[in-house]
Amino acid sequence: MRLAHDIALASPWVVADMIDATTFTELAGRYRVMGVPVTYFDGRLSQLGAAPEERFVDLVLQADRLRRARPS
């Protein structure tokens, strides 16, 4: 989560939120969170468990490409 927040602080195009799945069970259920940590990128891509920095940045860039490919 630290990397997600660091990227969000450095970029106005990235938002990072962290929730406690045991407190927000409805939200955890909506995203089918079964283990932690789990990171969602633009609600489409996810990473279960800690990811190496290179993989994490790759997923951020991949989510951006998918977002840009969506029709406006």
Contacts in CASP RR format, 6 or more apart in sequence:
PFRMAT RR
TARGET T0000
AUTHOR 0000-0000-0000
METHOD contacts of the structure
MODEL  1
MRLAHDIALASPWVVADMIDATTFTELAGRYRVMGVPVTYFDGRLSQLGA
APEERFVDLVLQADRLRRARPS
1 16 0 8 1.000
1 18 0 8 1.000
1 37 0 8 1.000
1 39 0 8 1.000
3 53 0 8 1.000
3 56 0 8 1.000
4 14 0 8 1.000
4 16 0 8 1.000
4 18 0 8 1.000
4 39 0 8 1.000
4 56 0 8 1.000
5 16 0 8 1.000
5 18 0 8 1.000
7 14 0 8 1.000
7 16 0 8 1.000
7 57 0 8 1.000
7 60 0 8 1.000
8 14 0 8 1.000
8 15 0 8 1.000
8 16 0 8 1.000
13 64 0 8 1.000
14 60 0 8 1.000
19 27 0 8 1.000
19 28 0 8 1.000
21 27 0 8 1.000
21 28 0 8 1.000
21 33 0 8 1.000
21 35 0 8 1.000
21 36 0 8 1.000
22 28 0 8 1.000
31 38 0 8 1.000
31 40 0 8 1.000
31 43 0 8 1.000
31 46 0 8 1.000
35 48 0 8 1.000
35 49 0 8 1.000
36 49 0 8 1.000
37 48 0 8 1.000
37 49 0 8 1.000
37 50 0 8 1.000
38 46 0 8 1.000
38 47 0 8 1.000
38 48 0 8 1.000
38 49 0 8 1.000
39 46 0 8 1.000
39 47 0 8 1.000
39 49 0 8 1.000
39 51 0 8 1.000
39 56 0 8 1.000
39 59 0 8 1.000
40 46 0 8 1.000
41 47 0 8 1.000
41 59 0 8 1.000
41 60 0 8 1.000
41 62 0 8 1.000
41 63 0 8 1.000
42 63 0 8 1.000
42 64 0 8 1.000
42 66 0 8 1.000
42 67 0 8 1.000
43 63 0 8 1.000
44 63 0 8 1.000
44 66 0 8 1.000
45 59 0 8 1.000
45 62 0 8 1.000
45 63 0 8 1.000
45 66 0 8 1.000
47 55 0 8 1.000
47 56 0 8 1.000
47 59 0 8 1.000
51 59 0 8 1.000
END
